[in-house]
Amino acid sequence: MKKTVFFIATLLLGVLLAELTVKAAAYLSPRIAYELRPPWGNRALDPDSVLGYRLSPFFPGSDKRGYRNLVALNKADILAIGDSMTYGYTVIESDSWPGILRKNSNFQIYNAGVGGYGPCEYLHVAKELIDLAPKTIVVSVYLGNDMSDAYTSVYLEKRCESLRSVDAEMLDELERAHSELSLKDQATNLGLTSVPVPFRVGLPSSHRFIGTKLRDKSAIYALFRNVYHRLTNFQWDRFGEKADESYEQTSNINGNIVYDEIEELRTVFKNPAVDVLAVDQNDLRILEGKRITERALLGIHSLMSEAHNTKMIIVIFPTKAVAYNNLLEDDYIANHKSLIPKIKNELKLKSDLISFFESENLEYLDTTPLLEASLKMGETPFHNSANEHPNELGYKLVAEAIADALAE
């Protein structure tokens, strides 16, 4: 009996010592702490007081700054800033548009795109990387959510205070609009089971140990979980090439709209009744988000041109529905009328932004025509799921257009 008790006590003591050892190692080593995070959800994210979050330098494909580069350059010919459209969501690094430019030119290109970032974050990233002294800075603007992201970052997450309006009446009206019916509530009122990215406030950061069950608090369990998932090649990539869903998965989601008029171009449009909320300038919050976007872009241009005489190109990405717009027959539109206000409002937003760029002599590249041309030729530059990002062909077309702009 004593031997049994001694054995159990020794075993428990050994487990406790192992637990404390692994936890101490995680506390002392950021790399070990990262490896013990659950391999799903927001594993890749580290909290950041200014940006909200940044990619972990230990996330596959990230450099020591937390951007998608093999090496954290000290100097760059081209600095690419943006969200997941610049990061290269759903494709490998070499098939992102910065990756394609890097392969096909002698330029030193630094990719500072991060999924979920918006105009507020673009300005801060430019300030952070100003010492790269780029000859050209390419900033992407995604019409689908950049205006709502700008509003959310400044007014709900209380960041980028320099971009906040100083008009007291405007601030009161924005506060009133949010308290009466937030963008998040508007989205969920449409019957959604989860809140779309443009209307979330922040993204929860990953911590060393996450979970409600006792096992999820255990460093030993986290260690074995990591080893198991490595052996089974488990992959959950929130930002990279494994993130896409299938046509079948997204075509049955309530509110999504299927396009299958041309088999080779079949795809799924995200719920337009939700998407229109992020581009409707009749909503004061989106109008303010546009103003913030314009101020942020002017700020980047002024910052870089004064410091290094850097040329700036703004690259406009449309949503998939707008790129497909010219293909949609009258009877298709008649059967899917919710697309009309979404497309109309986005086109108005794009027109207004272009007018602003031209008035301020800001160089821009609208990728809509090249995406439309590809579709007209029967080749889709998009995924056939509800994913809004370009596929390999789409990123290649964008990279070629940017290369032409750089050559001018």
N, C-alpha and C positions, 0 to 999 in steps of 0.2 A: 504493500500500500504506500509506504513512504517513497519507494522508488518511482511509483506512478505519479505521486504528487510532485516529486522532485523533477521528473521528466516534463510534466505539464508546465511547472513553474519556469523551468529552464527554456522550454519552447516559447512561452509567452514573453519571457524576458528577451529572448533572441529576436522575436518578431518586433517587440517594442524598440529595441536598439536599431534594428534595420529600418523601421519606420522613421525614427529620429534621424538616422544617418542620411536617408534619402531626402527628408525634408530639409535638413541642414545643407545638403548639397544643392538643393533647388534654391534655397535662400541665398547661397553664396554665388551660384552660377546662373546667370540669366539664360544660358543655353539649355541647361538641364531643366530649369523651370519651364521653358518653352516646350521641351520635349514631353513633359508630364501633363501638358494641357490636353483636354479631350480633343481628338482629331476630327472635330466637326464644328459647325457653328462659326464662332468668331475667334477661333484659335489663332488666326493670323494677326490679330489686332493688338496693338499696345496703346494704352491711353495717352493722350497728348492734350495739354491744357489749351493750346491755341487751335490745333487742327481737329480736336475732338478725338481722333485716333490716328495712328499711322501703322503701316505694315511692320511687322516684326522683322528685324534684320535676319532672323533665323528661318523665316518663311522661305520655302524653296524658290529660287530665282531672284531673291531680294539682295540688294547690296547692304552695306553697313548703315546706310542712311534710312533704309526701309523703302527703297524704290526698285523698280524692276530692271535691274542692270547687272551684268556679270561683274562689273567693276565700278566702284564709286569714283568716277572721274574727278579730277581736280580742275580740269578745263574742258570745255565742250564747244564744238562748232554750232550745234543745234541743241536747244533745250526744249523738250516737249512737255507741256503741262496740260493736265486735264483730268478727266474721270476715267471710268472703265473703258471708254472709247479709245483713250490714249494708252492706257495700261495694256489693252489687248485681251479683254475678257473673252473667254472660250477658245482662245488659240494659244499655241506655244509662243514663247517670246520672239522667236525669229519670224513668226507670221503676224505679229502686231505691226501696225504701220511704222512705228519707230524702228522696229527690228528689221523690216524690209528695207527701209532707207539705209540702215547701217550696213546691211549685206551688199547693197547695190551701189554704194558710194564710198568715197574715202573720208566722209565726214565722221567726226567724233560726235555721236548722238547720245544724249542723256535723257532717258525716259523717266519723267517725274509724274506720270499719271497714276492715280489711285482710285479704285472703284469707290463711289459714294461721295467723292469730293465735288465741290461746286465752286462758283466764282469767289466766294469768301476765302476758301482754301487755296484757290489758284494764286491769289495775290500774296498770301503768306508764303507759299512754296517759292514764288519768284523772289521774295525777299530773302528767304533762307538760302537759295542757290545762286544769288547774284554774283558770288565770287567765281562761278564757273566761266564768267565773261563770255557768254555765247555770242556768235555773230548774228544768229537768228533765234528767236523764240517763237514756237508754234503753240498756240493756246486753243484747245478745242472748246466749243460751246455746244452742248447737247440740248436741243430744244425741248426734249421730252420732260426734263426735270430740273434744269439748271436754275430757272427762275424760282421755283418752289424751294429748291435747296438753298438759294441765296437768302430768301425770307426766313427759312427755318434756322439757318446758322446764326443769323444776326439777331433775330427777335425771339426765338424760342430757346436756342442754346446759349444765347448771350455771348457770342464770340464776334470777332471782327468789329469791335465797337466803332472804329473809325468810319465804317460804312453805314452806320446807323443814321437815320434822318434826324435833323435838328429841329424839324417843324413840329411844334407841340401839338397842333391840331391833327396832323398826320399820325403822330404817335397815339393819340387818344382814339382815333378811328381804327387803327390797326389793333389796338388792345380790345376795343369793343367788338370788332369782327371776330377775333379769336375767342373771346369769352362767350359770344352768342352761338357760334358754330365753327369749331376749328376745322382746318382742312382734313385732319385725321378723322373727325366725326363725320364730315361730309362723305369721306371715302367709305367708312364703315357702315354708314346709313344706306349704302348701295348694296348691302347684303354680303359684303366680303367677310371671309373668315379670318383674314389677317390684313394688317395695314400695309399698303404698298410703300416701297422705299421712300418716294418723295415726301410722304406725309408722316414718316416716323420722326421722332425727336431723338437724334443720336443713334448710335449703335452700341449695344452693350459690349464692354471690353472683356477680353479673356483674362482670367486670373489663374493662379497656380492650380487651385483645386476648386472645381465647380460641381454642384449637385446637392440634392437634398438627402440622399441616402448616405448611410455611414460609410459604405464602400467608396463613395465618391470623394470623401474627405481623406482617404488613405493614399499616401504617397506610394506605398508598396503596390496597391491596386493600380494606380496610375502608371507605374513602371511596367507591370506585367501587361497592362492594356496596350501600352505603346509598343512593346515587343511583339505582342500578338498581331496588332494591326500592321506592323512592318512585315511580319512573316506571311500574312495573308494578303499583302499588297492592298490594304484598305485605302481608299482615296476619297476624301471629301475636300474639294477645293473651291472655296467660296469665291475666289478671285480669278482663278486660272482656267486652264483649258478643259477641265473636267466638270465644269459648272452647268452645262446646258441640259435641258430636259427635252423630251421627245414631242413630236407632233401629237401622238396619241395622248400623252399626259396632259398637254395644255389645251387641246382642242375641246375637251369636255369640261373645262372650268367655267363655272357660271359667269356670264358676261363677255367672255372671250368670243371672237368672231373668226370663223374659218374662211379662208380663201382657197378654193380648189377649182376655180374656173379653168385654169391652165395647170395641168398635172405637174409639169416641171417646176412651176413657180408656187406650188401650194405652200401655205404658211398659216400662221395664226396671229391675229391682231389682238393685243391686250384690250381688256375692257375699255372701250372709248368713253363710256360714261364716267369712268374714274380718271382716265388720262387727260380729259378735257379740263379737269380741275387745276392741272399744273400749267396750263397755257392760256387760260381765260383772263385777259387783262381787265375784264369787267369786275373781277375780284381785286380789291385794293391790294391784297397781299401779293398777288402775282405781279401787279403793276409795280409795286415797291421792289419786288425781287428783280424785275427788269432794270429798274434804276440802279440797284446795287450791282447788278451784273455789268452795266455800262460803266459805273464808277470804278469797279474792280479792274476791268480791262484797260481803262484809261490810266489807272494807277500802275499797272504792270508796264504799259507802254512808256509812261513817263520815267519810271524807275530804271528800266533797262536802257532806254535811249540816252538818258542823262549819264548813266554810269559807264556804258560801254558802246554807245552809239548802235545799239542792237536793233536790228530790223524785227518787226513783229508781224506774224500772220495769224489771223483768227480763222479757225476751221469750223464751219457750221455743220453739225450732224443733225439730220431730220429724224423723226420717228419713222418706223416702217410703214405705217399707214399713209403718210404723206409721200414717201418714195413710191408706193404702189398706186397712188391716187390716179394717175393718168391711165392705169390699166383697168380701173374699176368701171364697169359698164353701168348704164343708168338703172337697169333692172336690179343689179347687185346692190347699188346704193339705196334703191327704193326698199329693198328687203333688209337693209342694215342701216337705218336712218341715224342711229346713234353715232355713226362715223362722221356725219356731216358737220356738226358743231366742233368736233375734235379737230378735223382737218382744217376747217375754216379758221378756227382760232389759232392754230399753229402757224398757218400761212400768214396770218395777220401779224403774229409775233415776229416771225422771221423778217417780214417786210419792214416792220418798225425798227428792228435791230440793224438791218442793212442800211436803212436811212440814217440811223445814228452813226454807224461806222463811216459812211461816206461823208457825213457832215464833219466828222472829226479826222478825216483823212487816215483812217485805220484800214490797213489792207486786210482783206478777208477772202476766204475760199468757201463757196457753198457747194457741199458734196452732193446735194440733191440731184442735179442734172446727170452726174456720172452714174449714180445709183439707178436713176430712172432709165438711162440708156442701156445699162446692163440688163435690166428687166425686159425692156423692149426687144432685146436680142434673144430673149429666152433663157438667160443665165441669171440665177438669183444670187445677189450679194448678201443675202440674209439666211438665217437658219429657218427651217420649216416649223419650228416650235414658236412659242410666243416670245422667245428671246428677241430683244430689240437690237442686239449688237450685230455688227457685220460678221460674216463668216470669213474664211480665208480669202475668198475672191474679193469680198467687200473691202477688207483691209488693204489688199493689194491695189485695188483701184484708188483708194484714198492715198496710199503711199505714192503712187505714180503721179497723181494730181499735185501733191505737195512738192514732189521732186521738180515738176514743171514750174511751179510757183517759185521755188528756190532758184531756178535757173534764169528767171526773168531779171 
